[in-house]
Amino acid sequence: MLGTMKERDFRRLSEFVQQKCGIKMPPSKKTMMEARLQRRLRALNYSEYYDYCEYVFSPQGTENEIPHLIDALSTNTTSFFREPHHFQYLTSTVLPTWWQRFGHARELAVWSAGCSSGEEPYTLTMVLAEFQEQHPLFRWFILATDINTQVLERAAKGVYPDDKLHSIPRVLHKKYLLRSKDRTKKLIRIIPGLREKIRFRRLNFMERFNFREPMDLIFCRNVMIYFERDVQERLIRNFLEHLQPWGHLVIGHSESLAGMDLGLIQVAPTVYRKA
């Protein structure tokens, strides 16, 4: 039987997680942390959170356990076409204007930052594929990153329970989704032509961004709500270093850039353009 998490153990872990990957863990998150780490304690044969903490901060634990700790504590709530006004604005305004400016001279570079289990980048592939139908020379790719290795592995497979279908417009089902041959499994899979458009990569926002491609469009939605304000601003400034002039940044509906002097122009609710 597992013991309960003591305040000192919660404090050690919460301070470490915030320092390591920016995720804030106030005292109200103690019960959540305790529940999410139970599986790790059982896997390692520990009955006390104190012993788990000692292992995490040992040389062996630092090397082997920290990725599991971060995976357990990072939140991954998402869905296809979440906050649909973003995709409507992309279709009606951003893509036509970008195509008018650049045409087939170069490919559109999109970054899904904090992509979780892949619903957001796959939604983007559907939107971009629809635009490509109207403009056959249109070229694009998506970089999708997350700190959680487990959800990235799931995302790369592109397999989802079919109850996720309800948020995807029906007209897109036959074009971009495959049903499992075994209907009892009730699974769908994104078609290969869309899966191959996405590069999945692990990335910790607190570390240096290890890629050079300048981006035309960055989606970072419902990620910053887990960070302190100073970390949010630092993250946005890092994004802007990788955003093309005239590029767009999209954040979540519950997030705000108010009070940050960033040189961004708000062009729609929670959509910003780099000046």
The 8 nearest C-alpha neighbors of each residue, nearest first, counted from 0:
[[1, 46, 2, 47, 41, 45, 3, 37],
 [2, 0, 46, 47, 3, 37, 45, 40],
 [1, 3, 47, 46, 0, 4, 48, 5],
 [4, 2, 5, 1, 48, 47, 33, 46],
 [3, 5, 48, 33, 8, 6, 9, 2],
 [6, 4, 8, 7, 3, 9, 48, 49],
 [5, 7, 9, 8, 10, 4, 29, 11],
 [8, 6, 10, 9, 5, 11, 4, 49],
 [9, 7, 11, 5, 10, 6, 49, 12],
 [10, 8, 6, 12, 7, 11, 13, 5],
 [9, 11, 7, 13, 8, 12, 14, 6],
 [12, 10, 8, 14, 9, 13, 7, 15],
 [11, 13, 15, 9, 10, 14, 16, 8],
 [14, 12, 16, 10, 24, 15, 11, 9],
 [15, 13, 17, 11, 12, 16, 10, 18],
 [14, 16, 12, 18, 13, 17, 19, 11],
 [17, 15, 19, 13, 18, 14, 20, 12],
 [16, 18, 21, 22, 23, 14, 15, 19],
 [17, 19, 15, 16, 21, 20, 14, 22],
 [18, 20, 16, 17, 15, 21, 205, 22],
 [21, 19, 205, 17, 22, 16, 18, 203],
 [20, 22, 17, 226, 18, 19, 23, 205],
 [23, 21, 17, 226, 225, 20, 16, 24],
 [24, 22, 17, 226, 225, 21, 25, 227],
 [23, 25, 13, 28, 22, 26, 17, 14],
 [24, 26, 27, 28, 23, 29, 13, 10],
 [27, 25, 28, 29, 24, 9, 10, 30],
 [26, 28, 25, 29, 30, 24, 31, 32],
 [29, 27, 31, 26, 30, 25, 24, 32],
 [28, 30, 32, 31, 26, 27, 33, 9],
 [31, 29, 33, 32, 28, 34, 27, 4],
 [30, 32, 28, 34, 29, 33, 35, 27],
 [33, 31, 29, 35, 34, 30, 36, 28],
 [32, 34, 30, 31, 36, 35, 29, 4],
 [35, 33, 31, 32, 37, 36, 30, 38],
 [34, 36, 32, 33, 37, 71, 31, 72],
 [35, 37, 39, 33, 38, 34, 32, 40],
 [38, 36, 40, 39, 34, 35, 41, 33],
 [37, 39, 41, 36, 40, 42, 35, 34],
 [38, 40, 42, 36, 41, 37, 43, 67],
 [41, 39, 45, 37, 43, 42, 38, 44],
 [40, 42, 44, 38, 43, 39, 45, 37],
 [41, 43, 39, 40, 44, 38, 45, 37],
 [42, 44, 40, 41, 45, 39, 51, 38],
 [45, 43, 41, 42, 40, 46, 39, 51],
 [46, 44, 40, 43, 47, 41, 51, 50],
 [45, 47, 1, 2, 0, 40, 44, 48],
 [48, 46, 2, 49, 50, 45, 1, 51],
 [47, 49, 51, 50, 4, 52, 8, 46],
 [48, 50, 52, 47, 51, 8, 53, 4],
 [51, 49, 53, 48, 52, 47, 54, 45],
 [50, 52, 48, 54, 49, 53, 55, 45],
 [53, 51, 55, 49, 54, 50, 48, 56],
 [52, 54, 50, 51, 56, 55, 57, 49],
 [53, 55, 51, 57, 60, 52, 56, 50],
 [56, 54, 60, 52, 53, 57, 61, 64],
 [55, 57, 53, 54, 61, 60, 52, 58],
 [56, 58, 54, 60, 59, 55, 61, 53],
 [59, 57, 61, 60, 62, 56, 55, 54],
 [60, 58, 62, 57, 61, 63, 54, 55],
 [61, 59, 55, 64, 63, 57, 54, 62],
 [62, 60, 58, 59, 55, 56, 65, 63],
 [61, 63, 60, 59, 64, 58, 65, 66],
 [64, 62, 60, 61, 59, 65, 66, 67],
 [65, 63, 60, 67, 66, 61, 55, 68],
 [64, 66, 68, 67, 61, 63, 69, 55],
 [67, 65, 69, 68, 64, 70, 63, 148],
 [68, 66, 70, 64, 65, 69, 71, 39],
 [69, 67, 65, 71, 66, 70, 64, 72],
 [68, 70, 66, 72, 71, 67, 73, 65],
 [69, 71, 147, 67, 68, 73, 72, 66],
 [72, 70, 68, 69, 35, 73, 67, 36],
 [71, 73, 69, 70, 68, 74, 35, 32],
 [72, 74, 70, 71, 69, 75, 147, 22],
 [73, 75, 76, 72, 71, 115, 70, 222],
 [76, 74, 115, 77, 73, 116, 150, 114],
 [75, 77, 74, 78, 115, 116, 221, 73],
 [78, 76, 75, 118, 81, 79, 115, 119],
 [79, 77, 118, 81, 80, 119, 163, 76],
 [78, 80, 118, 81, 122, 166, 119, 167],
 [81, 79, 83, 122, 82, 166, 78, 167],
 [80, 82, 79, 83, 78, 77, 119, 166],
 [83, 81, 84, 85, 80, 252, 86, 251],
 [84, 82, 85, 80, 86, 81, 87, 88],
 [85, 83, 87, 86, 82, 88, 89, 268],
 [86, 84, 88, 83, 87, 89, 82, 270],
 [85, 87, 89, 83, 88, 84, 90, 126],
 [86, 88, 84, 90, 89, 85, 91, 83],
 [89, 87, 91, 85, 86, 90, 92, 84],
 [88, 90, 93, 86, 87, 92, 91, 94],
 [91, 89, 87, 88, 94, 92, 86, 93],
 [90, 92, 88, 89, 87, 93, 95, 94],
 [91, 93, 88, 89, 95, 94, 90, 96],
 [92, 94, 89, 96, 95, 97, 90, 91],
 [93, 95, 97, 96, 90, 92, 89, 98],
 [96, 94, 98, 97, 92, 93, 99, 91],
 [97, 95, 99, 93, 98, 94, 92, 100],
 [96, 98, 94, 100, 99, 95, 93, 101],
 [99, 97, 102, 95, 101, 100, 96, 94],
 [98, 100, 96, 97, 102, 101, 95, 94],
 [101, 99, 97, 98, 102, 96, 95, 104],
 [100, 102, 98, 104, 99, 97, 103, 105],
 [103, 101, 98, 104, 99, 100, 137, 105],
 [102, 104, 105, 137, 136, 101, 138, 106],
 [105, 103, 102, 101, 106, 137, 138, 100],
 [106, 104, 103, 107, 101, 138, 102, 139],
 [107, 105, 138, 139, 108, 103, 137, 104],
 [106, 108, 139, 138, 215, 109, 140, 105],
 [107, 109, 214, 215, 140, 139, 141, 106],
 [110, 108, 141, 216, 214, 217, 215, 142],
 [111, 109, 142, 217, 141, 112, 143, 218],
 [110, 112, 143, 218, 114, 120, 142, 217],
 [113, 111, 219, 144, 114, 110, 218, 143],
 [112, 114, 145, 144, 115, 219, 111, 222],
 [113, 115, 111, 112, 117, 145, 144, 143],
 [114, 116, 75, 117, 113, 150, 145, 151],
 [117, 115, 154, 150, 153, 151, 118, 114],
 [116, 118, 154, 119, 114, 115, 120, 121],
 [117, 119, 79, 121, 78, 120, 122, 116],
 [118, 120, 122, 121, 117, 79, 114, 123],
 [121, 119, 123, 122, 117, 118, 111, 124],
 [122, 120, 124, 123, 118, 119, 117, 125],
 [123, 121, 119, 125, 120, 124, 79, 80],
 [122, 124, 120, 126, 121, 125, 127, 119],
 [123, 125, 121, 127, 122, 126, 128, 193],
 [126, 124, 128, 122, 123, 127, 129, 121],
 [125, 127, 123, 129, 124, 128, 122, 130],
 [128, 126, 130, 124, 129, 125, 123, 131],
 [129, 127, 131, 125, 130, 126, 124, 132],
 [128, 130, 126, 132, 127, 131, 125, 133],
 [131, 129, 127, 132, 128, 133, 134, 126],
 [130, 132, 134, 128, 135, 133, 129, 137],
 [131, 133, 129, 130, 134, 135, 128, 127],
 [132, 134, 131, 130, 135, 129, 137, 128],
 [133, 135, 131, 132, 137, 136, 130, 98],
 [136, 134, 131, 137, 132, 133, 138, 130],
 [137, 135, 134, 103, 138, 131, 102, 133],
 [136, 138, 135, 131, 134, 103, 139, 102],
 [139, 137, 106, 107, 136, 103, 105, 140],
 [138, 140, 107, 106, 108, 137, 141, 109],
 [139, 141, 196, 108, 197, 109, 107, 142],
 [142, 140, 109, 197, 110, 108, 143, 198],
 [141, 143, 110, 198, 197, 111, 109, 199],
 [144, 142, 111, 199, 114, 110, 198, 112],
 [145, 143, 200, 112, 201, 113, 114, 202],
 [144, 146, 113, 201, 202, 147, 114, 115],
 [145, 147, 202, 203, 201, 148, 144, 113],
 [148, 146, 70, 145, 149, 150, 151, 69],
 [149, 147, 151, 150, 152, 146, 201, 70],
 [150, 148, 152, 151, 147, 153, 70, 116],
 [149, 151, 116, 153, 152, 148, 115, 147],
 [152, 150, 154, 148, 153, 149, 116, 155],
 [151, 153, 149, 155, 150, 154, 148, 156],
 [154, 152, 150, 151, 156, 155, 116, 149],
 [153, 155, 117, 116, 151, 157, 156, 152],
 [154, 156, 152, 157, 153, 151, 199, 117],
 [157, 155, 153, 154, 158, 152, 188, 194],
 [156, 158, 154, 189, 188, 155, 159, 153],
 [157, 159, 188, 156, 187, 189, 186, 160],
 [160, 158, 187, 186, 161, 188, 157, 163],
 [161, 159, 186, 162, 185, 163, 187, 158],
 [160, 162, 186, 163, 164, 185, 187, 159],
 [161, 163, 164, 160, 165, 185, 159, 186],
 [164, 162, 161, 165, 160, 166, 159, 78],
 [165, 163, 162, 167, 161, 166, 172, 79],
 [164, 166, 167, 163, 162, 168, 169, 161],
 [165, 167, 164, 79, 80, 168, 163, 78],
 [166, 168, 164, 165, 169, 79, 80, 171],
 [169, 167, 170, 171, 166, 172, 165, 164],
 [170, 168, 172, 171, 167, 173, 165, 164],
 [169, 171, 168, 172, 173, 174, 167, 175],
 [170, 172, 174, 169, 168, 173, 175, 167],
 [173, 171, 169, 176, 174, 170, 175, 168],
 [174, 172, 171, 175, 176, 170, 177, 169],
 [175, 173, 171, 172, 176, 170, 190, 177],
 [174, 176, 190, 172, 173, 189, 171, 177],
 [177, 175, 189, 172, 188, 190, 173, 174],
 [178, 176, 188, 187, 189, 190, 179, 175],
 [179, 177, 187, 186, 180, 188, 176, 182],
 [178, 180, 181, 186, 182, 187, 177, 185],
 [181, 179, 182, 178, 184, 183, 177, 186],
 [180, 182, 179, 183, 184, 185, 178, 186],
 [183, 181, 184, 185, 180, 179, 186, 178],
 [182, 184, 181, 185, 186, 179, 180, 178],
 [185, 183, 182, 186, 181, 179, 160, 180],
 [186, 184, 161, 182, 183, 160, 179, 187],
 [187, 185, 160, 161, 179, 184, 159, 178],
 [186, 188, 178, 159, 177, 161, 158, 179],
 [189, 187, 158, 177, 157, 176, 190, 159],
 [188, 190, 176, 157, 175, 177, 191, 194],
 [189, 191, 175, 192, 176, 193, 188, 177],
 [192, 190, 194, 193, 195, 189, 196, 188],
 [193, 191, 190, 195, 194, 196, 189, 175],
 [194, 192, 196, 191, 195, 190, 124, 189],
 [195, 193, 191, 196, 192, 197, 190, 189],
 [194, 196, 193, 197, 192, 191, 198, 190],
 [197, 195, 193, 140, 194, 141, 198, 192],
 [198, 196, 141, 195, 194, 142, 199, 140],
 [197, 199, 142, 143, 141, 200, 196, 195],
 [200, 198, 143, 144, 197, 142, 155, 151],
 [199, 201, 144, 143, 202, 198, 145, 151],
 [202, 200, 145, 144, 146, 148, 203, 199],
 [203, 201, 146, 145, 144, 204, 200, 208],
 [202, 204, 146, 205, 206, 20, 201, 145],
 [205, 203, 206, 202, 20, 234, 207, 208],
 [206, 204, 20, 203, 21, 19, 207, 234],
 [207, 205, 204, 203, 208, 202, 20, 209],
 [206, 208, 209, 205, 204, 203, 202, 237],
 [207, 209, 210, 206, 202, 204, 203, 237],
 [210, 208, 207, 211, 202, 206, 212, 203],
 [211, 209, 208, 212, 213, 207, 241, 142],
 [210, 212, 213, 209, 241, 208, 214, 240],
 [211, 213, 210, 214, 241, 108, 242, 142],
 [214, 212, 241, 242, 243, 211, 215, 108],
 [215, 213, 242, 108, 216, 243, 109, 241],
 [216, 214, 246, 108, 243, 109, 242, 107],
 [215, 217, 109, 247, 214, 246, 248, 110],
 [218, 216, 110, 248, 109, 111, 249, 219],
 [217, 219, 249, 111, 112, 220, 248, 110],
 [220, 218, 112, 250, 249, 113, 217, 222],
 [219, 221, 251, 250, 222, 218, 249, 223],
 [222, 220, 251, 223, 224, 250, 219, 254],
 [221, 223, 220, 224, 225, 219, 113, 251],
 [224, 222, 226, 225, 231, 221, 254, 220],
 [223, 225, 222, 226, 221, 254, 253, 227],
 [224, 226, 223, 22, 23, 222, 227, 21],
 [227, 225, 223, 22, 23, 224, 21, 230],
 [226, 228, 230, 229, 231, 23, 225, 21],
 [227, 229, 231, 230, 232, 226, 223, 233],
 [230, 228, 232, 231, 227, 233, 226, 234],
 [229, 231, 233, 227, 228, 232, 226, 234],
 [232, 230, 228, 234, 229, 233, 223, 226],
 [233, 231, 235, 229, 234, 230, 236, 228],
 [232, 234, 230, 236, 231, 235, 229, 237],
 [233, 235, 237, 231, 232, 236, 230, 238],
 [236, 234, 238, 232, 237, 233, 231, 239],
 [237, 235, 239, 233, 238, 234, 232, 240],
 [236, 238, 234, 240, 235, 239, 233, 241],
 [239, 237, 235, 241, 236, 240, 234, 242],
 [238, 240, 242, 236, 241, 237, 235, 273],
 [239, 241, 237, 238, 242, 236, 213, 243],
 [242, 240, 213, 239, 238, 214, 243, 237],
 [243, 241, 214, 239, 213, 240, 246, 215],
 [242, 244, 246, 215, 214, 213, 245, 241],
 [243, 245, 246, 273, 274, 242, 215, 272],
 [244, 246, 273, 274, 272, 243, 247, 215],
 [247, 245, 215, 243, 244, 273, 216, 272],
 [248, 246, 272, 216, 271, 273, 217, 215],
 [247, 249, 217, 271, 270, 216, 218, 272],
 [248, 250, 270, 218, 269, 219, 217, 271],
 [251, 249, 220, 219, 269, 218, 254, 270],
 [252, 250, 220, 221, 254, 253, 269, 249],
 [251, 253, 254, 269, 250, 82, 221, 268],
 [254, 252, 251, 255, 221, 224, 250, 269],
 [255, 253, 251, 252, 224, 250, 221, 223],
 [254, 256, 257, 253, 269, 250, 252, 251],
 [255, 257, 259, 258, 254, 232, 261, 260],
 [258, 256, 255, 259, 260, 254, 261, 232],
 [257, 259, 256, 260, 255, 261, 232, 228],
 [258, 260, 257, 256, 261, 232, 262, 255],
 [261, 259, 262, 258, 263, 257, 256, 232],
 [262, 260, 263, 259, 236, 235, 239, 256],
 [261, 263, 260, 274, 273, 264, 259, 272],
 [264, 262, 273, 261, 272, 274, 271, 265],
 [263, 265, 272, 271, 266, 273, 274, 262],
 [264, 266, 271, 267, 270, 272, 263, 269],
 [265, 267, 271, 270, 264, 272, 268, 269],
 [268, 266, 270, 265, 269, 271, 88, 85],
 [267, 269, 270, 266, 265, 252, 271, 85],
 [270, 268, 250, 249, 267, 252, 251, 271],
 [271, 269, 249, 267, 268, 266, 265, 248],
 [272, 270, 265, 248, 264, 247, 266, 263],
 [273, 271, 247, 264, 263, 246, 245, 274],
 [272, 274, 263, 245, 246, 244, 247, 264],
 [273, 245, 263, 272, 262, 244, 264, 246]]
